[in-house]
Amino acid sequence: MSKLTPWDKLAARPGPGLINVVVETPRGSRNKYKYDTTLGLFRLNRVLFAGASFPFDFGYIPATRAGDGDPLDVLVLMDAPAFTGCLIYARPIGVLRATKNGKENHRLIAVSTDDKTWATHRDLSDLPRKLLKEIEQFFSWILDVEATRHELLGWRGIGEAERIIQRGINEHDKLAAALVAKKKKKKRA
């Protein structure tokens, strides 16, 4: 991604220990949505195969960049689905480290701070192992069926999640600074 979007005007963090998450794909959907930076709207990216649906809301942290150039991916644990474009305040609790097509493509796991069922969870150790295995299987299954070259590198806790988020913020800031410098240079020319 080489340009900033309106979502990049949002801070990655609304407060200490929290993240903003923009929902792309709601829980229970077979349709995978993605924000299209050229069109400035959410579009259908693909339809998951029969029997597959997102186990929780899936989105990204605005004003971040991952190894693949897109904002950082986040799966948000909450009881009811949100909607595409919904902003959720969340607390990161861990990360499923992964690569996709040779590039970092980690899946952060967060809990909605506004959902009383999940808001008390602070770390992956607060979650049932069965749930973590199901989330891992979902991503592995989807990527296998789509014949995407990938590797799941295992679960890490909040410390690793925070390092990935900070690196994503730093990468976004570098991109934003480069785009501002390019714009200034163009004005002078």
Secondary structure, 3 states (H helix, E strand, C coil): CCCCCHHHHCCCCCCCCCEEEEEEECCCCCEEEEEECCCCEEEEEEECCCCCCCCCEEEEECCCCCCCCCCEEEEEECCCCCCCCCEEEEEEEEEEEEEECCEECCEEEEEECCCCCCCCCCCHHHCCHHHHHHHHHHHHHHHHHCCCCEEEEEEECHHHHHHHHHHHHHHHHHHHHHHHHHHHHHHHC
